Structures are given as structure tokens and as C-alpha cells.
Amino acid sequence: SLRACKACGSSAVSTLRETWQEEAKRCWQALDGIVASGYLADFTPAGEEYDPLTRTYASCDEKPKPSDPRPWRRIEGTAKADTQDPRAEEFASAMDYFGRQTDDSAGGLIADIGCGTGVMAQSMALSKKFDAVFAFDVDWNMLEAARNTAEEAGLSPEDGLFLFRADAQFMPFADESL
């Protein structure tokens, strides 16, 4: 069943620079016991945008918007991993690197920078080895694809998966938060 996780959204918001906290609250925080909206947050500064086609930055007057600005869909059931995923070996290597392959304790935060379609971030969230998984990309299309596959896997912000638009050159996290 769906549940509000006030602590999930609140702790995620507290990891960000003050500049971005209102946007994070709008998108991730559950209010009055209601499930968080789960909109894709935008933590990119105005004025310059990355163009993934030319792989360059350009000045702009207006920030691009997602093609599908909607809240997160919650699909009833238990979140599940794709057991046939050919990237399972990469996930196992990442878990070994973070010392989480054999460690049954959960904790800490992790960021998937340039998450693309979010496969690694979703695997990290499904593992339940981290308190929160932040996955971000500069490309709205990639984030929308990541949200769609996360929804299909039964994941949401209440499961500790937070998707947002940001540029790795302008990290939205508060100092010492990750």
C-alpha cells in the first residue's frame, strides 16, 4: 500500500544547498500524511543550458521544461529488481566498491551523477543498502525515462529514490552532506 514517508523527503531536502530546498520540498516532501508528489525537481541555475546534442553550453533566457511534467505514478505491489538485467555484474562491482555486497546494514546516501535512464540508481534503491539514492542528469528525456522505469519497478521517492535535473558542474548538495 502507498505510504507517506515524511522522513524520506525531509532528510533528502536537508542534504541540499539552501538555494534548492524549496524546489525539493515541492517535489519530494510528504505533507500532512499525504504521499509526496514526486515531481522531477530542477536544480539547474538559470542562464546557461547544456545541449546534449552538441555537448556544449549555451546562454538561454528560459530553462527547458520536461515534456511530461507529471507527478510520480505509484504502482501497487512490492518493488522488484529485474533479475535478467545484463548490468547486474556492474551493480555487484559498485556494491563491492562501497563495501555493501556482504554488509546487511543500511545507511548513508549515494548519488548517481549523470544517471541516464537510472538503471544503477534503481538497483541501489532496490538493494535497501542506502538511506537515500539521488539520481540526476542534465537531460529531461533521460530523467523521464528513469522515472518511467522506476515506476514500472515499483519504486518511488518513499523508497528513497530521488530523481532530479542538475548539472554535475553545479552540484546541488550542501557541503559535507554526501
C-alpha positions as CSV (number, residue, x, y, z in Angstrom):
1,S,0.0,0.0,0.0
2,L,1.0,3.6,-0.5
3,R,2.5,5.3,2.4
4,A,3.8,8.8,3.1
5,C,7.4,8.9,4.3
6,K,7.9,12.3,5.9
7,A,11.4,11.4,7.0
8,C,12.4,10.3,3.5
9,G,11.6,13.7,1.9
10,S,12.8,15.7,4.8
11,S,16.2,14.1,5.1
12,A,16.6,14.3,1.3
13,V,15.8,18.1,1.4
14,S,18.3,18.7,4.2
15,T,21.2,17.3,2.0
16,L,20.8,20.2,-0.5
17,R,22.1,23.7,-0.6
18,E,19.5,26.1,0.8
19,T,19.0,27.6,-2.7
20,W,17.4,24.4,-3.8
21,Q,15.4,23.3,-0.7
22,E,12.1,24.8,-1.7
23,E,12.1,23.0,-5.0
24,A,13.0,19.8,-3.3
25,K,10.1,20.2,-0.8
26,R,7.7,20.9,-3.6
27,C,8.7,17.7,-5.3
28,W,9.7,15.2,-2.6
29,Q,8.3,16.0,0.8
30,A,5.0,14.4,2.1
31,L,2.8,17.0,3.8
32,D,0.0,16.1,6.3
33,G,0.5,12.4,5.7
34,I,-0.1,12.6,2.0
35,V,2.3,10.9,-0.3
36,A,4.8,13.2,-1.9
37,S,4.1,14.4,-5.4
38,G,7.4,13.0,-6.7
39,Y,7.7,15.6,-9.5
40,L,11.1,15.7,-11.2
41,A,12.9,18.6,-9.4
42,D,15.1,21.1,-11.4
43,F,18.3,22.2,-9.6
44,T,20.0,23.8,-12.6
45,P,20.9,27.5,-12.4
46,A,19.3,29.8,-14.9
47,G,21.2,31.4,-17.8
48,E,23.2,28.6,-19.3
49,E,21.9,25.2,-20.5
50,Y,23.7,22.1,-21.6
51,D,22.8,20.9,-25.1
52,P,23.2,17.1,-25.1
53,L,23.3,17.0,-28.9
54,T,26.2,19.4,-29.3
55,R,27.7,18.6,-25.9
56,T,28.2,22.3,-25.2
57,Y,26.7,25.0,-23.0
58,A,24.7,27.9,-24.5
59,S,23.2,31.0,-23.0
60,C,19.5,31.0,-22.7
61,D,16.7,33.1,-21.4
62,E,14.4,30.3,-20.3
63,K,15.0,27.0,-18.8
64,P,13.8,23.9,-20.7
65,K,10.8,22.1,-19.2
66,P,10.2,18.4,-19.1
67,S,8.0,17.1,-21.9
68,D,5.8,15.2,-19.3
69,P,5.6,17.3,-16.1
70,R,3.5,15.0,-14.0
71,P,3.7,13.5,-10.5
72,W,5.1,10.1,-9.8
73,R,2.8,7.2,-10.5
74,R,2.7,4.7,-7.7
75,I,2.1,1.1,-8.9
76,E,0.8,-1.1,-6.2
77,G,3.0,-4.0,-5.1
78,T,6.5,-4.6,-3.9
79,A,9.4,-3.0,-5.7
80,K,11.3,-5.6,-7.7
81,A,14.6,-5.9,-9.4
82,D,15.0,-7.1,-12.9
83,T,16.8,-10.4,-12.4
84,Q,17.7,-10.7,-16.1
85,D,19.5,-7.3,-16.2
86,P,22.8,-7.7,-18.0
87,R,24.2,-4.9,-15.9
88,A,24.0,-7.0,-12.7
89,E,27.8,-7.5,-12.8
90,E,28.3,-3.7,-12.9
91,F,26.0,-3.4,-9.9
92,A,27.8,-6.1,-8.0
93,S,31.1,-4.3,-8.7
94,A,29.7,-1.0,-7.4
95,M,28.4,-2.7,-4.3
96,D,31.8,-4.2,-3.7
97,Y,33.4,-0.8,-4.1
98,F,31.1,0.7,-1.5
99,G,31.5,-2.3,0.8
100,R,27.8,-3.2,0.7
101,Q,27.9,-6.5,-1.1
102,T,28.0,-8.6,2.1
103,D,27.1,-5.9,4.6
104,D,23.5,-6.3,5.7
105,S,23.3,-2.8,7.4
106,A,21.7,0.0,5.5
107,G,22.7,3.6,5.7
108,G,24.3,6.6,4.0
109,L,23.5,8.5,0.9
110,I,24.7,7.9,-2.6
111,A,24.5,9.9,-5.8
112,D,24.3,8.6,-9.4
113,I,25.7,11.6,-11.3
114,G,24.7,11.5,-15.0
115,C,22.2,8.8,-14.2
116,G,20.8,8.4,-17.7
117,T,17.9,6.0,-17.6
118,G,18.6,5.4,-13.9
119,V,19.3,1.7,-14.0
120,M,22.1,1.8,-11.4
121,A,20.2,4.2,-9.1
122,Q,17.2,1.9,-9.2
123,S,19.4,-1.1,-8.4
124,M,20.9,0.8,-5.5
125,A,17.4,1.8,-4.2
126,L,16.1,-1.8,-4.5
127,S,19.1,-3.1,-2.6
128,K,17.9,-1.2,0.5
129,K,21.6,-0.7,1.4
130,F,21.3,3.1,1.4
131,D,19.1,5.5,3.2
132,A,18.7,7.6,0.0
133,V,19.7,7.4,-3.6
134,F,20.0,10.6,-5.5
135,A,20.0,10.2,-9.3
136,F,20.4,13.2,-11.5
137,D,21.0,14.1,-15.1
138,V,21.0,17.3,-17.1
139,D,18.7,15.8,-19.8
140,W,15.0,15.8,-19.1
141,N,14.4,13.0,-21.6
142,M,16.8,10.7,-19.6
143,L,15.1,11.6,-16.3
144,E,11.6,10.9,-17.7
145,A,12.9,7.5,-18.9
146,A,14.4,6.9,-15.5
147,R,11.1,7.8,-13.7
148,N,9.1,5.5,-16.1
149,T,11.3,2.5,-15.5
150,A,11.4,3.2,-11.7
151,E,7.6,3.3,-11.7
152,E,7.5,0.0,-13.5
153,A,9.8,-1.5,-10.9
154,G,7.5,-0.2,-8.2
155,L,10.0,2.4,-6.9
156,S,9.1,5.9,-5.7
157,P,10.6,8.7,-3.5
158,E,9.1,6.9,-0.5
159,D,11.6,4.1,-1.3
160,G,14.5,6.5,-1.1
161,L,14.9,7.1,-4.8
162,F,15.1,10.8,-5.7
163,L,15.3,11.9,-9.3
164,F,16.1,15.4,-10.3
165,R,17.6,17.6,-13.1
166,A,21.0,19.0,-12.2
167,D,24.4,19.7,-13.8
168,A,27.4,18.0,-12.3
169,Q,29.3,21.3,-12.6
170,F,26.8,22.9,-10.2
171,M,26.3,20.2,-7.6
172,P,23.1,21.0,-5.6
173,F,24.3,19.3,-2.4
174,A,25.2,21.1,0.8
175,D,28.8,20.8,1.8
176,E,29.6,17.6,3.7
177,S,26.2,16.1,3.0
178,L,27.3,13.2,0.9
